[in-house]
Amino acid sequence: MAVSENKRKNNDNYNKKCDYISIRPLKERGEQIRQAAKLAGQSLQGYILQACAERMTREGQPLELPD
């Protein structure tokens, strides 16, 4: 299904604000992370970002995430 011009523009504007960080865990570890996110009721991205924020806070580098 084709994406409307308005939707594409909105996606482009959102993506301009985003950084891109790639991780490549071994398949078994990746599946464990996906399952943990699912059990927590979170998206994979949300789960990983929350884990990073919690560690940064513990290490004295708090990261502010939008709600």
C-alpha positions as CSV (number, residue, x, y, z in Angstrom):
1,M,0.0,0.0,0.0
2,A,1.3,3.4,-0.9
3,V,2.0,6.0,1.8
4,S,0.3,9.3,1.3
5,E,2.4,12.4,0.6
6,N,1.4,13.9,3.9
7,K,2.4,10.8,5.9
8,R,5.7,10.6,4.0
9,K,6.5,14.3,4.9
10,N,5.5,13.7,8.5
11,N,7.8,10.7,8.7
12,D,10.7,12.6,7.1
13,N,10.3,15.4,9.6
14,Y,10.3,13.0,12.5
15,N,13.3,11.1,11.2
16,K,15.3,14.3,10.8
17,K,15.1,14.6,14.7
18,C,16.2,11.0,15.3
19,D,19.7,9.6,15.7
20,Y,20.4,6.1,14.5
21,I,22.3,3.6,16.7
22,S,22.6,0.0,15.5
23,I,23.4,-3.0,17.7
24,R,24.1,-6.5,16.4
25,P,23.8,-9.1,19.2
26,L,24.2,-12.8,18.5
27,K,20.8,-14.3,17.5
28,E,20.3,-16.1,20.9
29,R,21.0,-12.9,22.9
30,G,18.8,-10.8,20.5
31,E,15.9,-13.2,21.0
32,Q,16.4,-13.0,24.8
33,I,16.2,-9.2,24.6
34,R,13.1,-9.3,22.4
35,Q,11.4,-11.7,24.8
36,A,12.3,-9.6,27.8
37,A,10.8,-6.5,26.1
38,K,7.7,-8.4,25.2
39,L,7.3,-9.7,28.8
40,A,7.7,-6.1,30.1
41,G,5.0,-5.0,27.7
42,Q,7.4,-2.6,25.9
43,S,8.6,-2.2,22.3
44,L,12.1,-3.4,21.7
45,Q,13.3,0.2,21.2
46,G,11.6,1.4,24.4
47,Y,13.0,-1.5,26.4
48,I,16.6,-0.8,25.2
49,L,16.3,3.0,25.7
50,Q,14.9,2.5,29.3
51,A,17.8,0.1,30.1
52,C,20.3,2.7,28.8
53,A,18.7,5.5,30.8
54,E,18.7,3.4,34.0
55,R,22.4,2.6,33.6
56,M,23.3,6.2,32.8
57,T,21.4,7.3,35.9
58,R,23.3,4.8,38.0
59,E,26.6,6.0,36.6
60,G,25.7,9.7,37.3
61,Q,24.8,10.6,33.7
62,P,21.0,10.9,33.8
63,L,19.3,10.8,30.4
64,E,16.0,12.6,30.1
65,L,13.5,10.7,28.0
66,P,10.1,12.0,27.0
67,D,7.1,10.2,28.4
